[in-house]
Amino acid sequence: MVAVTLWQAAADLLLTGNRQWTGSGKWLHRELDTFDRSAGTDYAQVLAGAVESVAAEAIEPMVDAVTEILDQFGGRLFDGYRVGGPTT
């Protein structure tokens, strides 16, 4: 379940970050596939394969795929990152 949730979040970030429509369920996969065709990428296949790898107890493909997507939009947030609340 965590792998599928991560797949959805990564696909949503990739599409939104590239100013593309996103969706839920099968529509998210369809939009990702459409993006791949127009951008010449293969994220739909890579992310689906990563979910299968996690099911086979190999997390590295998922980590690599998600890291590649995160790197396009500023990378990972690490311990110590804080967002301040409203100032009064």
PDB file of N, CA, C and O in Angstrom:
ATOM      1  N   MET A   1       0.817  -1.193   0.000  1.00  0.00           N
ATOM      2  CA  MET A   1       0.000   0.000   0.000  1.00  0.00           C
ATOM      3  C   MET A   1       0.857   1.251   0.000  1.00  0.00           C
ATOM      4  O   MET A   1       0.513   2.236  -0.654  1.00  0.00           O
ATOM      5  N   VAL A   2       1.963   1.228   0.721  1.00  0.00           N
ATOM      6  CA  VAL A   2       2.832   2.398   0.758  1.00  0.00           C
ATOM      7  C   VAL A   2       3.434   2.644  -0.624  1.00  0.00           C
ATOM      8  O   VAL A   2       3.546   3.795  -1.047  1.00  0.00           O
ATOM      9  N   ALA A   3       3.822   1.587  -1.330  1.00  0.00           N
ATOM     10  CA  ALA A   3       4.405   1.737  -2.664  1.00  0.00           C
ATOM     11  C   ALA A   3       3.408   2.361  -3.637  1.00  0.00           C
ATOM     12  O   ALA A   3       3.781   3.207  -4.448  1.00  0.00           O
ATOM     13  N   VAL A   4       2.155   1.951  -3.560  1.00  0.00           N
ATOM     14  CA  VAL A   4       1.133   2.502  -4.450  1.00  0.00           C
ATOM     15  C   VAL A   4       0.887   3.966  -4.120  1.00  0.00           C
ATOM     16  O   VAL A   4       0.738   4.787  -5.026  1.00  0.00           O
ATOM     17  N   THR A   5       0.843   4.301  -2.847  1.00  0.00           N
ATOM     18  CA  THR A   5       0.665   5.692  -2.438  1.00  0.00           C
ATOM     19  C   THR A   5       1.843   6.543  -2.911  1.00  0.00           C
ATOM     20  O   THR A   5       1.655   7.672  -3.364  1.00  0.00           O
ATOM     21  N   LEU A   6       3.048   6.002  -2.807  1.00  0.00           N
ATOM     22  CA  LEU A   6       4.232   6.709  -3.274  1.00  0.00           C
ATOM     23  C   LEU A   6       4.203   6.868  -4.789  1.00  0.00           C
ATOM     24  O   LEU A   6       4.580   7.918  -5.308  1.00  0.00           O
ATOM     25  N   TRP A   7       3.760   5.839  -5.500  1.00  0.00           N
ATOM     26  CA  TRP A   7       3.608   5.922  -6.959  1.00  0.00           C
ATOM     27  C   TRP A   7       2.660   7.065  -7.318  1.00  0.00           C
ATOM     28  O   TRP A   7       2.957   7.870  -8.201  1.00  0.00           O
ATOM     29  N   GLN A   8       1.528   7.132  -6.638  1.00  0.00           N
ATOM     30  CA  GLN A   8       0.546   8.176  -6.920  1.00  0.00           C
ATOM     31  C   GLN A   8       1.117   9.563  -6.648  1.00  0.00           C
ATOM     32  O   GLN A   8       0.943  10.477  -7.453  1.00  0.00           O
ATOM     33  N   ALA A   9       1.792   9.720  -5.525  1.00  0.00           N
ATOM     34  CA  ALA A   9       2.348  11.027  -5.172  1.00  0.00           C
ATOM     35  C   ALA A   9       3.438  11.447  -6.151  1.00  0.00           C
ATOM     36  O   ALA A   9       3.504  12.613  -6.538  1.00  0.00           O
ATOM     37  N   ALA A  10       4.293  10.509  -6.556  1.00  0.00           N
ATOM     38  CA  ALA A  10       5.367  10.819  -7.499  1.00  0.00           C
ATOM     39  C   ALA A  10       4.798  11.186  -8.872  1.00  0.00           C
ATOM     40  O   ALA A  10       5.246  12.146  -9.499  1.00  0.00           O
ATOM     41  N   ALA A  11       3.825  10.428  -9.325  1.00  0.00           N
ATOM     42  CA  ALA A  11       3.199  10.716 -10.616  1.00  0.00           C
ATOM     43  C   ALA A  11       2.493  12.071 -10.579  1.00  0.00           C
ATOM     44  O   ALA A  11       2.572  12.842 -11.536  1.00  0.00           O
ATOM     45  N   ASP A  12       1.809  12.356  -9.485  1.00  0.00           N
ATOM     46  CA  ASP A  12       1.111  13.631  -9.347  1.00  0.00           C
ATOM     47  C   ASP A  12       2.101  14.793  -9.345  1.00  0.00           C
ATOM     48  O   ASP A  12       1.862  15.810  -9.996  1.00  0.00           O
ATOM     49  N   LEU A  13       3.210  14.650  -8.619  1.00  0.00           N
ATOM     50  CA  LEU A  13       4.232  15.693  -8.588  1.00  0.00           C
ATOM     51  C   LEU A  13       4.821  15.915  -9.982  1.00  0.00           C
ATOM     52  O   LEU A  13       4.979  17.054 -10.422  1.00  0.00           O
ATOM     53  N   LEU A  14       5.137  14.838 -10.660  1.00  0.00           N
ATOM     54  CA  LEU A  14       5.719  14.946 -11.996  1.00  0.00           C
ATOM     55  C   LEU A  14       4.784  15.680 -12.952  1.00  0.00           C
ATOM     56  O   LEU A  14       5.210  16.581 -13.675  1.00  0.00           O
ATOM     57  N   LEU A  15       3.525  15.297 -12.951  1.00  0.00           N
ATOM     58  CA  LEU A  15       2.565  15.927 -13.852  1.00  0.00           C
ATOM     59  C   LEU A  15       2.303  17.384 -13.468  1.00  0.00           C
ATOM     60  O   LEU A  15       2.340  18.270 -14.321  1.00  0.00           O
ATOM     61  N   THR A  16       2.046  17.620 -12.215  1.00  0.00           N
ATOM     62  CA  THR A  16       1.764  18.987 -11.756  1.00  0.00           C
ATOM     63  C   THR A  16       2.973  19.885 -11.985  1.00  0.00           C
ATOM     64  O   THR A  16       2.831  21.023 -12.432  1.00  0.00           O
ATOM     65  N   GLY A  17       4.151  19.379 -11.681  1.00  0.00           N
ATOM     66  CA  GLY A  17       5.372  20.156 -11.869  1.00  0.00           C
ATOM     67  C   GLY A  17       5.652  20.497 -13.316  1.00  0.00           C
ATOM     68  O   GLY A  17       6.348  21.469 -13.608  1.00  0.00           O
ATOM     69  N   ASN A  18       5.115  19.703 -14.218  1.00  0.00           N
ATOM     70  CA  ASN A  18       5.277  19.967 -15.650  1.00  0.00           C
ATOM     71  C   ASN A  18       4.035  20.596 -16.268  1.00  0.00           C
ATOM     72  O   ASN A  18       3.865  20.610 -17.487  1.00  0.00           O
ATOM     73  N   ARG A  19       3.171  21.116 -15.400  1.00  0.00           N
ATOM     74  CA  ARG A  19       1.953  21.825 -15.828  1.00  0.00           C
ATOM     75  C   ARG A  19       1.052  20.975 -16.717  1.00  0.00           C
ATOM     76  O   ARG A  19       0.539  21.429 -17.739  1.00  0.00           O
ATOM     77  N   GLN A  20       0.878  19.721 -16.288  1.00  0.00           N
ATOM     78  CA  GLN A  20       0.020  18.784 -16.999  1.00  0.00           C
ATOM     79  C   GLN A  20      -1.177  18.446 -16.125  1.00  0.00           C
ATOM     80  O   GLN A  20      -1.139  18.599 -14.904  1.00  0.00           O
ATOM     81  N   TRP A  21      -2.240  17.984 -16.773  1.00  0.00           N
ATOM     82  CA  TRP A  21      -3.386  17.503 -16.014  1.00  0.00           C
ATOM     83  C   TRP A  21      -2.962  16.293 -15.213  1.00  0.00           C
ATOM     84  O   TRP A  21      -2.074  15.544 -15.620  1.00  0.00           O
ATOM     85  N   THR A  22      -3.593  16.106 -14.088  1.00  0.00           N
ATOM     86  CA  THR A  22      -3.378  14.931 -13.266  1.00  0.00           C
ATOM     87  C   THR A  22      -4.730  14.253 -13.092  1.00  0.00           C
ATOM     88  O   THR A  22      -5.713  14.684 -13.693  1.00  0.00           O
ATOM     89  N   GLY A  23      -4.795  13.250 -12.320  1.00  0.00           N
ATOM     90  CA  GLY A  23      -6.054  12.548 -12.128  1.00  0.00           C
ATOM     91  C   GLY A  23      -5.944  11.608 -10.952  1.00  0.00           C
ATOM     92  O   GLY A  23      -5.011  11.696 -10.154  1.00  0.00           O
ATOM     93  N   SER A  24      -6.895  10.716 -10.850  1.00  0.00           N
ATOM     94  CA  SER A  24      -6.834   9.701  -9.799  1.00  0.00           C
ATOM     95  C   SER A  24      -7.179   8.361 -10.440  1.00  0.00           C
ATOM     96  O   SER A  24      -7.811   8.297 -11.494  1.00  0.00           O
ATOM     97  N   GLY A  25      -6.751   7.311  -9.782  1.00  0.00           N
ATOM     98  CA  GLY A  25      -7.027   5.980 -10.301  1.00  0.00           C
ATOM     99  C   GLY A  25      -6.433   5.781 -11.675  1.00  0.00           C
ATOM    100  O   GLY A  25      -5.297   6.175 -11.937  1.00  0.00           O
ATOM    101  N   LYS A  26      -7.210   5.164 -12.555  1.00  0.00           N
ATOM    102  CA  LYS A  26      -6.715   4.875 -13.901  1.00  0.00           C
ATOM    103  C   LYS A  26      -6.421   6.138 -14.688  1.00  0.00           C
ATOM    104  O   LYS A  26      -5.607   6.104 -15.611  1.00  0.00           O
ATOM    105  N   TRP A  27      -7.058   7.254 -14.353  1.00  0.00           N
ATOM    106  CA  TRP A  27      -6.809   8.497 -15.078  1.00  0.00           C
ATOM    107  C   TRP A  27      -5.421   9.041 -14.790  1.00  0.00           C
ATOM    108  O   TRP A  27      -4.805   9.650 -15.665  1.00  0.00           O
ATOM    109  N   LEU A  28      -4.924   8.836 -13.600  1.00  0.00           N
ATOM    110  CA  LEU A  28      -3.567   9.286 -13.291  1.00  0.00           C
ATOM    111  C   LEU A  28      -2.573   8.534 -14.175  1.00  0.00           C
ATOM    112  O   LEU A  28      -1.663   9.139 -14.743  1.00  0.00           O
ATOM    113  N   HIS A  29      -2.743   7.234 -14.290  1.00  0.00           N
ATOM    114  CA  HIS A  29      -1.853   6.445 -15.138  1.00  0.00           C
ATOM    115  C   HIS A  29      -1.981   6.881 -16.602  1.00  0.00           C
ATOM    116  O   HIS A  29      -0.975   6.970 -17.306  1.00  0.00           O
ATOM    117  N   ARG A  30      -3.176   7.147 -17.057  1.00  0.00           N
ATOM    118  CA  ARG A  30      -3.383   7.589 -18.445  1.00  0.00           C
ATOM    119  C   ARG A  30      -2.715   8.933 -18.708  1.00  0.00           C
ATOM    120  O   ARG A  30      -2.091   9.124 -19.752  1.00  0.00           O
ATOM    121  N   GLU A  31      -2.842   9.857 -17.771  1.00  0.00           N
ATOM    122  CA  GLU A  31      -2.206  11.165 -17.931  1.00  0.00           C
ATOM    123  C   GLU A  31      -0.687  11.036 -17.911  1.00  0.00           C
ATOM    124  O   GLU A  31       0.007  11.729 -18.654  1.00  0.00           O
ATOM    125  N   LEU A  32      -0.175  10.155 -17.066  1.00  0.00           N
ATOM    126  CA  LEU A  32       1.256   9.922 -17.009  1.00  0.00           C
ATOM    127  C   LEU A  32       1.756   9.310 -18.317  1.00  0.00           C
ATOM    128  O   LEU A  32       2.817   9.690 -18.814  1.00  0.00           O
ATOM    129  N   ASP A  33       1.013   8.384 -18.863  1.00  0.00           N
ATOM    130  CA  ASP A  33       1.359   7.770 -20.136  1.00  0.00           C
ATOM    131  C   ASP A  33       1.334   8.808 -21.264  1.00  0.00           C
ATOM    132  O   ASP A  33       2.213   8.809 -22.125  1.00  0.00           O
ATOM    133  N   THR A  34       0.343   9.679 -21.260  1.00  0.00           N
ATOM    134  CA  THR A  34       0.263  10.752 -22.252  1.00  0.00           C
ATOM    135  C   THR A  34       1.460  11.686 -22.130  1.00  0.00           C
ATOM    136  O   THR A  34       2.045  12.094 -23.134  1.00  0.00           O
ATOM    137  N   PHE A  35       1.817  12.021 -20.897  1.00  0.00           N
ATOM    138  CA  PHE A  35       2.994  12.861 -20.665  1.00  0.00           C
ATOM    139  C   PHE A  35       4.244  12.190 -21.223  1.00  0.00           C
ATOM    140  O   PHE A  35       5.054  12.837 -21.887  1.00  0.00           O
ATOM    141  N   ASP A  36       4.401  10.900 -20.956  1.00  0.00           N
ATOM    142  CA  ASP A  36       5.562  10.166 -21.455  1.00  0.00           C
ATOM    143  C   ASP A  36       5.663  10.243 -22.971  1.00  0.00           C
ATOM    144  O   ASP A  36       6.746  10.461 -23.515  1.00  0.00           O
ATOM    145  N   ARG A  37       4.557  10.068 -23.639  1.00  0.00           N
ATOM    146  CA  ARG A  37       4.571  10.120 -25.105  1.00  0.00           C
ATOM    147  C   ARG A  37       4.983  11.499 -25.613  1.00  0.00           C
ATOM    148  O   ARG A  37       5.732  11.608 -26.584  1.00  0.00           O
ATOM    149  N   SER A  38       4.496  12.547 -24.962  1.00  0.00           N
ATOM    150  CA  SER A  38       4.822  13.897 -25.432  1.00  0.00           C
ATOM    151  C   SER A  38       6.229  14.332 -25.010  1.00  0.00           C
ATOM    152  O   SER A  38       6.871  15.103 -25.723  1.00  0.00           O
ATOM    153  N   ALA A  39       6.709  13.857 -23.879  1.00  0.00           N
ATOM    154  CA  ALA A  39       8.015  14.285 -23.370  1.00  0.00           C
ATOM    155  C   ALA A  39       9.140  13.322 -23.745  1.00  0.00           C
ATOM    156  O   ALA A  39      10.313  13.630 -23.534  1.00  0.00           O
ATOM    157  N   GLY A  40       8.795  12.168 -24.293  1.00  0.00           N
ATOM    158  CA  GLY A  40       9.813  11.188 -24.641  1.00  0.00           C
ATOM    159  C   GLY A  40      10.425  10.500 -23.434  1.00  0.00           C
ATOM    160  O   GLY A  40      11.593  10.112 -23.451  1.00  0.00           O
ATOM    161  N   THR A  41       9.627  10.354 -22.388  1.00  0.00           N
ATOM    162  CA  THR A  41      10.097   9.702 -21.168  1.00  0.00           C
ATOM    163  C   THR A  41       9.376   8.365 -20.984  1.00  0.00           C
ATOM    164  O   THR A  41       8.533   7.991 -21.800  1.00  0.00           O
ATOM    165  N   ASP A  42       9.709   7.654 -19.916  1.00  0.00           N
ATOM    166  CA  ASP A  42       9.059   6.372 -19.643  1.00  0.00           C
ATOM    167  C   ASP A  42       8.695   6.214 -18.163  1.00  0.00           C
ATOM    168  O   ASP A  42       8.813   5.127 -17.598  1.00  0.00           O
ATOM    169  N   TYR A  43       8.254   7.309 -17.549  1.00  0.00           N
ATOM    170  CA  TYR A  43       7.932   7.279 -16.124  1.00  0.00           C
ATOM    171  C   TYR A  43       6.787   6.321 -15.784  1.00  0.00           C
ATOM    172  O   TYR A  43       6.814   5.690 -14.728  1.00  0.00           O
ATOM    173  N   ALA A  44       5.795   6.202 -16.644  1.00  0.00           N
ATOM    174  CA  ALA A  44       4.683   5.295 -16.353  1.00  0.00           C
ATOM    175  C   ALA A  44       5.189   3.871 -16.184  1.00  0.00           C
ATOM    176  O   ALA A  44       4.797   3.169 -15.252  1.00  0.00           O
ATOM    177  N   GLN A  45       6.049   3.455 -17.078  1.00  0.00           N
ATOM    178  CA  GLN A  45       6.595   2.097 -17.005  1.00  0.00           C
ATOM    179  C   GLN A  45       7.567   1.946 -15.836  1.00  0.00           C
ATOM    180  O   GLN A  45       7.545   0.932 -15.138  1.00  0.00           O
ATOM    181  N   VAL A  46       8.409   2.939 -15.623  1.00  0.00           N
ATOM    182  CA  VAL A  46       9.396   2.871 -14.545  1.00  0.00           C
ATOM    183  C   VAL A  46       8.710   2.810 -13.184  1.00  0.00           C
ATOM    184  O   VAL A  46       9.079   1.994 -12.339  1.00  0.00           O
ATOM    185  N   LEU A  47       7.709   3.672 -12.969  1.00  0.00           N
ATOM    186  CA  LEU A  47       7.019   3.671 -11.678  1.00  0.00           C
ATOM    187  C   LEU A  47       6.219   2.395 -11.460  1.00  0.00           C
ATOM    188  O   LEU A  47       6.183   1.871 -10.347  1.00  0.00           O
ATOM    189  N   ALA A  48       5.574   1.886 -12.512  1.00  0.00           N
ATOM    190  CA  ALA A  48       4.836   0.627 -12.374  1.00  0.00           C
ATOM    191  C   ALA A  48       5.791  -0.517 -12.050  1.00  0.00           C
ATOM    192  O   ALA A  48       5.483  -1.369 -11.216  1.00  0.00           O
ATOM    193  N   GLY A  49       6.942  -0.538 -12.705  1.00  0.00           N
ATOM    194  CA  GLY A  49       7.943  -1.557 -12.407  1.00  0.00           C
ATOM    195  C   GLY A  49       8.489  -1.430 -10.996  1.00  0.00           C
ATOM    196  O   GLY A  49       8.807  -2.429 -10.351  1.00  0.00           O
ATOM    197  N   ALA A  50       8.597  -0.200 -10.520  1.00  0.00           N
ATOM    198  CA  ALA A  50       9.083   0.028  -9.155  1.00  0.00           C
ATOM    199  C   ALA A  50       8.104  -0.526  -8.125  1.00  0.00           C
ATOM    200  O   ALA A  50       8.522  -1.087  -7.112  1.00  0.00           O
ATOM    201  N   VAL A  51       6.810  -0.373  -8.375  1.00  0.00           N
ATOM    202  CA  VAL A  51       5.800  -0.936  -7.463  1.00  0.00           C
ATOM    203  C   VAL A  51       5.918  -2.456  -7.442  1.00  0.00           C
ATOM    204  O   VAL A  51       5.850  -3.074  -6.379  1.00  0.00           O
ATOM    205  N   GLU A  52       6.094  -3.050  -8.605  1.00  0.00           N
ATOM    206  CA  GLU A  52       6.272  -4.506  -8.668  1.00  0.00           C
ATOM    207  C   GLU A  52       7.524  -4.941  -7.923  1.00  0.00           C
ATOM    208  O   GLU A  52       7.520  -5.980  -7.263  1.00  0.00           O
ATOM    209  N   SER A  53       8.596  -4.159  -8.019  1.00  0.00           N
ATOM    210  CA  SER A  53       9.829  -4.488  -7.309  1.00  0.00           C
ATOM    211  C   SER A  53       9.638  -4.447  -5.803  1.00  0.00           C
ATOM    212  O   SER A  53      10.155  -5.300  -5.082  1.00  0.00           O
ATOM    213  N   VAL A  54       8.896  -3.455  -5.329  1.00  0.00           N
ATOM    214  CA  VAL A  54       8.632  -3.374  -3.887  1.00  0.00           C
ATOM    215  C   VAL A  54       7.854  -4.603  -3.430  1.00  0.00           C
ATOM    216  O   VAL A  54       8.105  -5.136  -2.349  1.00  0.00           O
ATOM    217  N   ALA A  55       6.917  -5.047  -4.248  1.00  0.00           N
ATOM    218  CA  ALA A  55       6.160  -6.259  -3.908  1.00  0.00           C
ATOM    219  C   ALA A  55       7.074  -7.474  -3.825  1.00  0.00           C
ATOM    220  O   ALA A  55       6.786  -8.433  -3.108  1.00  0.00           O
ATOM    221  N   ALA A  56       8.183  -7.425  -4.567  1.00  0.00           N
ATOM    222  CA  ALA A  56       9.158  -8.515  -4.528  1.00  0.00           C
ATOM    223  C   ALA A  56      10.278  -8.230  -3.522  1.00  0.00           C
ATOM    224  O   ALA A  56      11.326  -8.876  -3.548  1.00  0.00           O
ATOM    225  N   GLU A  57      10.046  -7.262  -2.642  1.00  0.00           N
ATOM    226  CA  GLU A  57      10.939  -6.895  -1.545  1.00  0.00           C
ATOM    227  C   GLU A  57      12.237  -6.234  -1.998  1.00  0.00           C
ATOM    228  O   GLU A  57      13.262  -6.364  -1.328  1.00  0.00           O
ATOM    229  N   ALA A  58      12.208  -5.536  -3.114  1.00  0.00           N
ATOM    230  CA  ALA A  58      13.359  -4.753  -3.582  1.00  0.00           C
ATOM    231  C   ALA A  58      12.912  -3.300  -3.698  1.00  0.00           C
ATOM    232  O   ALA A  58      12.154  -2.954  -4.605  1.00  0.00           O
ATOM    233  N   ILE A  59      13.376  -2.453  -2.787  1.00  0.00           N
ATOM    234  CA  ILE A  59      12.908  -1.068  -2.756  1.00  0.00           C
ATOM    235  C   ILE A  59      13.746  -0.124  -3.606  1.00  0.00           C
ATOM    236  O   ILE A  59      13.313   0.995  -3.880  1.00  0.00           O
ATOM    237  N   GLU A  60      14.942  -0.546  -4.035  1.00  0.00           N
ATOM    238  CA  GLU A  60      15.850   0.343  -4.755  1.00  0.00           C
ATOM    239  C   GLU A  60      15.236   0.952  -6.017  1.00  0.00           C
ATOM    240  O   GLU A  60      15.410   2.150  -6.240  1.00  0.00           O
ATOM    241  N   PRO A  61      14.525   0.185  -6.856  1.00  0.00           N
ATOM    242  CA  PRO A  61      13.933   0.817  -8.042  1.00  0.00           C
ATOM    243  C   PRO A  61      12.935   1.929  -7.695  1.00  0.00           C
ATOM    244  O   PRO A  61      12.863   2.933  -8.404  1.00  0.00           O
ATOM    245  N   MET A  62      12.174   1.760  -6.623  1.00  0.00           N
ATOM    246  CA  MET A  62      11.233   2.808  -6.210  1.00  0.00           C
ATOM    247  C   MET A  62      11.990   4.024  -5.705  1.00  0.00           C
ATOM    248  O   MET A  62      11.648   5.154  -6.051  1.00  0.00           O
ATOM    249  N   VAL A  63      13.004   3.807  -4.898  1.00  0.00           N
ATOM    250  CA  VAL A  63      13.805   4.918  -4.379  1.00  0.00           C
ATOM    251  C   VAL A  63      14.437   5.686  -5.533  1.00  0.00           C
ATOM    252  O   VAL A  63      14.415   6.917  -5.550  1.00  0.00           O
ATOM    253  N   ASP A  64      14.996   4.964  -6.494  1.00  0.00           N
ATOM    254  CA  ASP A  64      15.639   5.617  -7.635  1.00  0.00           C
ATOM    255  C   ASP A  64      14.639   6.416  -8.468  1.00  0.00           C
ATOM    256  O   ASP A  64      14.919   7.553  -8.848  1.00  0.00           O
ATOM    257  N   ALA A  65      13.486   5.834  -8.752  1.00  0.00           N
ATOM    258  CA  ALA A  65      12.480   6.510  -9.578  1.00  0.00           C
ATOM    259  C   ALA A  65      11.957   7.770  -8.887  1.00  0.00           C
ATOM    260  O   ALA A  65      11.846   8.825  -9.512  1.00  0.00           O
ATOM    261  N   VAL A  66      11.640   7.658  -7.612  1.00  0.00           N
ATOM    262  CA  VAL A  66      11.105   8.804  -6.880  1.00  0.00           C
ATOM    263  C   VAL A  66      12.171   9.881  -6.705  1.00  0.00           C
ATOM    264  O   VAL A  66      11.871  11.071  -6.807  1.00  0.00           O
ATOM    265  N   THR A  67      13.401   9.479  -6.444  1.00  0.00           N
ATOM    266  CA  THR A  67      14.493  10.447  -6.300  1.00  0.00           C
ATOM    267  C   THR A  67      14.707  11.215  -7.596  1.00  0.00           C
ATOM    268  O   THR A  67      14.934  12.424  -7.570  1.00  0.00           O
ATOM    269  N   GLU A  68      14.636  10.521  -8.734  1.00  0.00           N
ATOM    270  CA  GLU A  68      14.787  11.191 -10.026  1.00  0.00           C
ATOM    271  C   GLU A  68      13.696  12.252 -10.229  1.00  0.00           C
ATOM    272  O   GLU A  68      13.969  13.343 -10.729  1.00  0.00           O
ATOM    273  N   ILE A  69      12.476  11.925  -9.841  1.00  0.00           N
ATOM    274  CA  ILE A  69      11.379  12.883  -9.972  1.00  0.00           C
ATOM    275  C   ILE A  69      11.550  14.036  -8.991  1.00  0.00           C
ATOM    276  O   ILE A  69      11.374  15.196  -9.363  1.00  0.00           O
ATOM    277  N   LEU A  70      11.890  13.729  -7.744  1.00  0.00           N
ATOM    278  CA  LEU A  70      12.095  14.785  -6.750  1.00  0.00           C
ATOM    279  C   LEU A  70      13.217  15.732  -7.156  1.00  0.00           C
ATOM    280  O   LEU A  70      13.120  16.939  -6.935  1.00  0.00           O
ATOM    281  N   ASP A  71      14.278  15.194  -7.745  1.00  0.00           N
ATOM    282  CA  ASP A  71      15.409  16.033  -8.146  1.00  0.00           C
ATOM    283  C   ASP A  71      15.023  17.087  -9.179  1.00  0.00           C
ATOM    284  O   ASP A  71      15.659  18.137  -9.263  1.00  0.00           O
ATOM    285  N   GLN A  72      14.006  16.817  -9.948  1.00  0.00           N
ATOM    286  CA  GLN A  72      13.548  17.796 -10.940  1.00  0.00           C
ATOM    287  C   GLN A  72      12.900  19.014 -10.290  1.00  0.00           C
ATOM    288  O   GLN A  72      12.795  20.077 -10.903  1.00  0.00           O
ATOM    289  N   PHE A  73      12.468  18.845  -9.041  1.00  0.00           N
ATOM    290  CA  PHE A  73      11.704  19.902  -8.376  1.00  0.00           C
ATOM    291  C   PHE A  73      12.320  20.311  -7.043  1.00  0.00           C
ATOM    292  O   PHE A  73      11.602  20.701  -6.122  1.00  0.00           O
ATOM    293  N   GLY A  74      13.629  20.227  -6.934  1.00  0.00           N
ATOM    294  CA  GLY A  74      14.302  20.712  -5.740  1.00  0.00           C
ATOM    295  C   GLY A  74      14.875  19.638  -4.847  1.00  0.00           C
ATOM    296  O   GLY A  74      15.579  19.964  -3.892  1.00  0.00           O
ATOM    297  N   GLY A  75      14.612  18.394  -5.108  1.00  0.00           N
ATOM    298  CA  GLY A  75      15.200  17.315  -4.322  1.00  0.00           C
ATOM    299  C   GLY A  75      14.446  17.007  -3.039  1.00  0.00           C
ATOM    300  O   GLY A  75      13.340  17.492  -2.805  1.00  0.00           O
ATOM    301  N   ARG A  76      15.074  16.199  -2.234  1.00  0.00           N
ATOM    302  CA  ARG A  76      14.477  15.748  -0.967  1.00  0.00           C
ATOM    303  C   ARG A  76      14.548  16.831   0.105  1.00  0.00           C
ATOM    304  O   ARG A  76      15.397  17.721   0.054  1.00  0.00           O
ATOM    305  N   LEU A  77      13.660  16.740   1.054  1.00  0.00           N
ATOM    306  CA  LEU A  77      13.723  17.562   2.258  1.00  0.00           C
ATOM    307  C   LEU A  77      14.280  16.673   3.362  1.00  0.00           C
ATOM    308  O   LEU A  77      13.849  15.532   3.522  1.00  0.00           O
ATOM    309  N   PHE A  78      15.220  17.185   4.108  1.00  0.00           N
ATOM    310  CA  PHE A  78      15.879  16.372   5.112  1.00  0.00           C
ATOM    311  C   PHE A  78      15.498  16.797   6.518  1.00  0.00           C
ATOM    312  O   PHE A  78      14.805  17.796   6.710  1.00  0.00           O
ATOM    313  N   ASP A  79      15.958  16.030   7.504  1.00  0.00           N
ATOM    314  CA  ASP A  79      15.734  16.360   8.908  1.00  0.00           C
ATOM    315  C   ASP A  79      16.202  17.781   9.174  1.00  0.00           C
ATOM    316  O   ASP A  79      17.240  18.213   8.673  1.00  0.00           O
ATOM    317  N   GLY A  80      15.443  18.479   9.946  1.00  0.00           N
ATOM    318  CA  GLY A  80      15.784  19.844  10.271  1.00  0.00           C
ATOM    319  C   GLY A  80      15.039  20.868   9.433  1.00  0.00           C
ATOM    320  O   GLY A  80      15.034  22.056   9.755  1.00  0.00           O
ATOM    321  N   TYR A  81      14.408  20.407   8.354  1.00  0.00           N
ATOM    322  CA  TYR A  81      13.625  21.333   7.541  1.00  0.00           C
ATOM    323  C   TYR A  81      12.403  21.771   8.327  1.00  0.00           C
ATOM    324  O   TYR A  81      11.703  20.937   8.900  1.00  0.00           O
ATOM    325  N   ARG A  82      12.146  23.038   8.359  1.00  0.00           N
ATOM    326  CA  ARG A  82      11.013  23.557   9.104  1.00  0.00           C
ATOM    327  C   ARG A  82      10.278  24.580   8.270  1.00  0.00           C
ATOM    328  O   ARG A  82      10.884  25.355   7.530  1.00  0.00           O
ATOM    329  N   VAL A  83       8.983  24.572   8.397  1.00  0.00           N
ATOM    330  CA  VAL A  83       8.141  25.604   7.796  1.00  0.00           C
ATOM    331  C   VAL A  83       7.562  26.396   8.944  1.00  0.00           C
ATOM    332  O   VAL A  83       6.896  25.842   9.819  1.00  0.00           O
ATOM    333  N   GLY A  84       7.815  27.681   8.942  1.00  0.00           N
ATOM    334  CA  GLY A  84       7.330  28.534  10.016  1.00  0.00           C
ATOM    335  C   GLY A  84       5.833  28.779   9.890  1.00  0.00           C
ATOM    336  O   GLY A  84       5.284  28.823   8.789  1.00  0.00           O
ATOM    337  N   GLY A  85       5.198  28.935  11.021  1.00  0.00           N
ATOM    338  CA  GLY A  85       3.781  29.249  11.032  1.00  0.00           C
ATOM    339  C   GLY A  85       3.569  30.735  10.836  1.00  0.00           C
ATOM    340  O   GLY A  85       4.525  31.495  10.685  1.00  0.00           O
ATOM    341  N   PRO A  86       2.339  31.134  10.839  1.00  0.00           N
ATOM    342  CA  PRO A  86       2.059  32.562  10.648  1.00  0.00           C
ATOM    343  C   PRO A  86       2.657  33.384  11.788  1.00  0.00           C
ATOM    344  O   PRO A  86       2.686  32.962  12.944  1.00  0.00           O
ATOM    345  N   THR A  87       3.124  34.550  11.425  1.00  0.00           N
ATOM    346  CA  THR A  87       3.657  35.454  12.451  1.00  0.00           C
ATOM    347  C   THR A  87       2.532  36.321  12.972  1.00  0.00           C
ATOM    348  O   THR A  87       1.630  36.708  12.229  1.00  0.00           O
ATOM    349  N   THR A  88       2.594  36.618  14.236  1.00  0.00           N
ATOM    350  CA  THR A  88       1.542  37.456  14.823  1.00  0.00           C
ATOM    351  C   THR A  88       2.038  38.830  15.129  1.00  0.00           C
ATOM    352  O   THR A  88       1.281  39.664  15.627  1.00  0.00           O
TER     353      THR A  88
END
